[in-house]
C-alpha cells in the first residue's frame, strides 16, 4: 500500500479545503445558535434608548419598564406613544449622518405638541470625547427638555447651533452645539429638523388640534392676470372690413 505523501501539493490543497469547510460550518453553527440571544440584546438596548428619551435611565428591569410605559408602537416604528407619570408622550425616531457614520435618536414630545420632554442620541463611529458626546454627555440631551419645537408660523424651529450663531432664533428654540464637534452637531440639527418635519402632522394630531399653519401667500393678483389672459378678445370692426 502506497504511503500518503504529506509533502505533496495535492495533500496540502485537500487538507486546506477540508479545514475551511469545517471552520465555516462551526462559525455558521455558532452564529445560528447565538442569533436569538443577539437579537434579544439588540432589542433590549433599543428599549433602553427609548426609555432614556423619556428620562427613564438606569432602571433595573428595562424590559418590564418598557412594557409598562409604552402604550403603542413597535421597536421599529417611526413613532411610539408612552404614558409617564400620568402624562401621554409621543416619541419620534430620527435618523441622520454624523461626521464618520450614521447617527440616530428619539425625541419625546409633550402632549401640548409644542415642547420637548426628553431626547436620546446614538451613533455608529463618532470621535470619542467629541462627537460621541451626543450619546455620552447626558447634559447635552437634557438641554433639549422644554425647548419649543414650532415657531409661530408652524415651522420646525428647534435647532442645534454654535453659540453666537442663533441669529433671530430665541433661546427657547436653541440647544448649544457640542464643543469641538461642529459637523456632528450639524448632523444632529439636520436629523431633528427633518424627522420632526416629516412627522409634523402626527405631532399636531397627537396634540389634539392643528398647530399653526405656515402663512399662505395671497394669489389674487396672479389670478386676475390669468383671468384677463383667458378672456376672449373681440375683433375690431375696421379690421373686418375689405
Secondary structure, 3 states (H helix, E strand, C coil): CCCCCCCCHHHHHHHHHHHHHHHHHHHHHHHHHHHHHHHHHHHHHHHHHHHHHCCCCCCCCHHHHHHHHEEECCCCCCEEEEEECCEEEEEEEEEEECCCCEEEEEEEECCCCCEEEEEEEEECCCCCCCCCHHHHCHHHHHCCCCCECECCCCCECCEEECCCCCCCCCHHHEEECCCCCHHHHHHHHHHHHHHHHHCHHHHHHHCCCCCCCCCCCCCHHHHHHHHHHHCCCCCCHHHHCC
